[in-house]
Amino acid sequence: MQHFNNDDLTEMATRYRVQLINSLSGFKSANLIGTRDKQGNNNLAIFSSVFHLGSSPALVGFIMRPDSVSRHTLDNIQQTKQYTINQVSDDFWRKAHQSSARYLSEQSEFEHVGLTPEFVNNVTAPFVKESRLKYALTVKEITPIELNNTLLIIGEITDVICEETAIKDDGYIDIESLNTVAISGLDSYHTTQRLSRISYAKPDKSPMEIPLNGVNE
């Protein structure tokens, strides 16, 4: 086993340290965040920092990292208060990765990477048509994290769009059936293989396997 102490981490070459530390948290979800500015320009950017915050109300957060240039996703969310989160599947992950390139604010990543903007109901932000699981949010809180100059963006889910066959009888979404991909580090993409679903853990009872379509009590 290799051991890095704090001095080792401090003295590492920057790019090596960035890759190493980004790999420590393991597999992360791959999501495209869609926004639109008040001039009608669509923006799309890939994020691996999306996470669940609560179910009632339905809250999701993501981290906006510091940057030396304009952050179009943040600017658009602050302008319109709406955005979409679109899971990336294995049939367009390369296009999703390309959205991380630094396009100008008036350049639509949708056009440049070959994905399709889709508008649903009263949601002003664009969904990714190719995504098989996506949801719209209204921003509720933007909290600065002073330790590293990042921002925590918290949104409340207003709309969920998902392939019907992936939603099971107990509300579980079988994301593996949607061929959703995961990210490790900064640039490694993965497909998954489920081991099993198991029942809620209790001190006096061994966990049981749950059928994919239901719940064992």
Buried (B, 14 or more C-beta within 10 A) or exposed (E): EEEEEEEEEEEBEEEEBEBEEBEEEEEBBBBBBBBBBEEEBBBBBBBBBBEEBEEEEBBBBBBBEEEEEEBBBBBBBBEBBBBBBBBBBEEBBEBBBBBBEEBEEEBBBBEBBEBEBBBBEEBBBBBBBBBBBBBBBBBBEBEEEEEEEBBBBBBBBBBEBBEEEBBBEEEBBBBEBBBBBBBBBEEEBBEEEEEEBEBEEEEEEEEEEBEBEEBEE
